[in-house]
Amino acid sequence: MQSSTLQFLRNLEKNNNRDWFNENKTLYQEAQQDVISFVEKLMEEMADFDEEIGKLEAKKSVFRIYRDTRFSKDKTPYKINFGAGLSRKKPMLRGGYYIHLEPDNTFVGGGFW
């Protein structure tokens, strides 16, 4: 993943409003494509031990950046992270993985529910 993606998120955190976002839409699109590429590569590696993950589409696994603010006291319109959910589809093995990409707060989670 490129450092410009994390820099975009840092800038978004400081300027979390529609005007700034619209002015920097191309930077968002570049960062989003970088995250999709990162998730594609990660999924290829994960398919070595979890073939179900290899069947997913990275673009559909990356979450949208827009927040639902209808019931929130925090009305900032954008998330300050990129996230992706990789859910397994087999009936008996419904585990999944979560990827959270944020400056100074990046992590991966997984499990079964």
C-alpha positions, 0 to 999 in steps of 0.5 A: 500500500502506498504512503499517499493512501495513508496521507489521504486519510490523515488529511481527511481526518483534519478536513472531514467535510463535503467541500474538501472531499469533493475538491480532493475526489481524485485523491480519494479515488487513487487511494481507494484503488490502492486499497483495492489492489492491496486487498487483491494481493492479500486475497491471493496470498490468503487463498493458499490456506483458505481457497474460499477467499480466492473466490471473492472480488476485492472491489466488492469486499472494500467498504464504502467511505461514507458514514451513515450519520442518521442516528449518530451524534457525530455528523462527520460524513466520512470514515477516516479509515478504509476497511474490507470484509472477507466472508467465507460462503461455505455453509459449514465454514462461515468464518471471515476476516476484517481488514482495517487500514488507518494511520496509526491504527491498522489491524486485521481480525478474523473469526467465526460467528 
